[in-house]
């Protein structure tokens, strides 16, 4: 399940930046395709993330439950920011605040997911 979650995030970030480039080049019709596929990928990310979060709740006496919840919230914020940035780009409006929130939440998510939580794989 962890590998599926990581692949989902990798695919999501790839589709996000692909749609972002197309929107910045004013190719709105072409950008709609990766944007819609990204929305489907959100479902995969949310499902696998919920299953992983449930594993922390399922372990009795787990000392990482709070960190897992914080990572889940930060992950949700990343997804919201990705969607809002693309919508703002489509409407040709500024998304500066969403970019700042995106990078902060992404760093928190990556640090907790790969470094601190025991299901991660960094030392």
TITI-231848 format. One record per residue (C-alpha): residue in one letter; x, y, z. Coordinates in steps of 0.5 Angstrom, whole numbers, padded with zeros to 4 digits, always signed. Each point is the difference from the previous one (the first is absolute). Layout:
BEGIN
aXYZ;...
***
This chain:
BEGIN
x+0000+0000+0000;x+0006+0005+0001;x+0003-0001-0006;x-0007+0001-0004;x-0001+0006+0004;x+0007+0003-0002;x-0001-0002-0007;x-0007+0004+0001;x+0004+0006+0002;x+0005+0000-0005;x-0005-0001-0006;x-0004+0006+0004;x+0006+0005+0000;x+0002-0002-0007;x-0007+0001-0003;x+0000+0006+0004;x+0006+0003-0003;x-0002-0002-0007;x-0007+0003+0001;x+0004+0007+0003;x+0004+0000-0006;x-0006-0001-0005;x-0004+0006+0004;x+0006+0005+0000;x+0001-0001-0008;x-0008+0001+0000;x-0001-0007-0003;x-0007+0000+0004;x-0003-0006-0004;x+0006-0004+0000;x+0001+0001+0008;x-0006-0002+0002;x+0002-0007-0002;x+0005-0001+0005;x-0004+0004+0005;x-0006-0005+0000;x+0005-0006+0000;x+0003+0004+0006;x-0007+0000+0004;x+0000-0007-0001;x+0006-0001+0003;x-0002+0004+0006;x-0005-0006+0001;x+0006-0005+0000;x+0004+0004+0005;x-0006+0002+0005;x-0001-0008+0000;x+0007-0002+0001;x+0001+0005+0005;x-0006-0001+0004;x+0002-0008+0000;x+0007+0002+0003;x-0003+0005+0005;x-0005-0006+0002;x+0006-0004+0001;x+0003+0005+0005;x-0007+0000+0004;x+0000-0008+0000;x+0006-0001+0003;x-0001+0001+0008;x+0005+0004+0003;x+0003+0003-0006;x+0004+0006+0002;x-0001+0003-0007;x-0007+0001-0001;x+0000+0008+0001;x+0006+0000-0005;x-0004-0004-0005;x-0006+0005+0001;x+0004+0006-0001;x+0003-0003-0006;x-0007-0002-0003;x-0002+0007+0001;x+0006+0003-0003;x-0001-0005-0006;x-0008+0002-0001;x+0003+0008+0000;x+0005-0002-0005;x-0006-0003-0004;x-0004+0006+0001;x+0006+0005-0002;x+0001-0004-0007;x-0007+0000-0002;x-0001+0008+0002;x+0007+0001-0004;x-0003-0003-0006;x-0006+0003+0000;x+0003+0007+0002;x+0005-0001-0006;x-0006-0002-0005;x-0004+0006+0002;x+0007+0004-0001;x+0000+0003+0008;x+0005+0000+0005;x+0002-0006+0004;x+0006+0003+0004;x-0004-0002+0007;x-0002-0007-0003;x+0008-0001-0002;x+0002+0002+0007;x-0005-0005+0004;x+0002-0005-0005;x+0007+0000+0001;x+0000+0000+0007;x-0005-0006+0001;x+0004-0004-0005;x+0006+0001+0004;x-0004-0002+0006;x-0003-0006-0004;x+0006-0003-0002;x+0004+0001+0006;x-0005-0004+0004;x-0002-0005-0005;x+0008-0002-0002;x+0004+0002+0006;x-0004+0000+0007;x-0006-0005-0001;x+0002-0007+0001;x-0003-0002-0007;x+0005+0004-0004;x+0006-0002-0002;x+0005+0006+0002;x+0005-0001+0006;
***
